[in-house]
């Protein structure tokens, strides 16, 4: 694609809006373009001068959009230093520079030539790189594999993330040595195929004790400012990890008073000597309870879910990822008529959330009208919810709203597992609470005096109920359920492959290699049925599925590979070098 054709394509493309996450909804062709310039000192200097004269009035010299003018605009300019800029490709930024954003940002097609536009793109990247350096100093060098649009999770200063601690934590999470009977592990109640929840409505401890509440899903637990169903004081994954091991009310893994035995067991496993020393280098004896809980917490922070069909649809990656029924269900979910989104909103579909850079943690507990007993408490003991910690009568029956991600695989529902199916959960909210006709728990939950104002009941036709169910089922992330990086390292099980669409073969020449992102830029022939060719100086960036193959790629190398579309990205599989062959020539446009 010639440079002239590239500009014409952008200028003739329809103008798209800038979304809330700062990504430009540029045409797909824009995402395929890689910056032909290298980030030399001279190019960055020119890019900064152009940025300062053309962009800094709104975006500020640091790109953070904290200027006086930015605060007066109807739509605040994008923070160009934000981590979300990493999800934008060079061509998308270039497209914005060329086209502007409607009435919110001027187009620079007439004032900057092509080289100058790419220099501005280089400097915008530099703004993000500078902020990234600040984040690394506070969060460590760990490379997060975050879903699009997800912020960085927080990590305590004394337990910054490292891949070595994550791997140690994965082994500990699945290790039955952590239980007294050596038959249970963390994964016994937090199963990967159940989105790290359990099929039991109530947990079962190693001594056979049935717990009063069910295990919550650990998907995206890194973003939860409070842990467990109703304890507002349990805010640290490191502290929480002690509870299942050593707690006695209820007994979970049953190691109370057996701390020395636990350490002896771990030291007896040869694999742990390597794992502990790699996770805690330079420590004479890394086998400590603190290091165990830090490693488990580190692994739990990597249990991230954000690749459901709904995510792919909502991000604009695949308009056909969900059915028309699910789209109608989405409209119902976010309607004031049903009120679902008030307690299950945001990127994690819950009202309790915190992350790096957030001004304050949001914490919510709700009474959903599940019970309304007569007597002292409207909820059955010991499940009194937030009241157990505040002793405030109005807090009886208030529990945290869990994430709805993967909700279709985490039945049964509610804190005590008393609602068996997703259909039953919808019926509960449709009725504005649950009525139990007889027995010790008889009562009309819709009349519970502590019930949330958002649980008011609504009407649904059979077709609307089916639509809502379709939407909720579209929140299931199959990659989470089968990701080998999150699976049991002690008993390797063949994980079913996540289906990918048809395979195509691509032939091209390596333009640049990006070791830090596991990607490569190519000049390449057209791939019939998938994409047009890309001719120098313009290249297209691809993710390489097997990161080990990146090391074998060098600029100028001719390669062939399978290529597939994954969301808005293209992924190369089975990359192989081939004998030099000229790229197919294209007619000048």
Secondary structure, 3 states (H helix, E strand, C coil): CCHHHHHHHHHHCCCCCECCCCCECCCHHHHCCECCCCCCHHHHHHHHHHHHHHCHHHHCCCCCCCCHHHHHCCCCCCCCCCHHHHHCCHHHHHHHHHHCECCCECCCCCCCCHHHHHHHHHHHHHHHHHHHHHHHHHHCCCCCCCCCCCCCCCCCHHHCCCHHHHHHHHHHHCCHHHCCCCCCCHHHHCEHHHCCECCCCCCECCCCCECCCCCCCCCCHHHCCCCCCCCCCCCCHHHHHHHHHHCECCECCCCCCCHHHHHHHHHCCHHHHHHHHHHCCCCCCCCCHHHHHHHHHHHHCCCCCCCCHHHHHHCCCCCCCCCHHHHHHHHHHCCCCCCHHHHCCCCCCCCCECCCCCCCCECCCECCCCCCCCCCCCCCCCCCECHHHHCCHHHCCEECCCCCCCHHHCCCECCCCCECCHHHHHHHHHCCCCEECCCCCCEEHHHCCCCCCCCCCCCCCHHHHHHHHHHHHCCCCHHHHHCHHHCCCCCCCCCCCCCCCCCEEEEEEEEEEECCCCEEEEEECCECCCECCECCCCEEEEEECCHHHHHHCCCCCEEEEEEEEECCEEEEEEEEECCCCCCCCCCCC
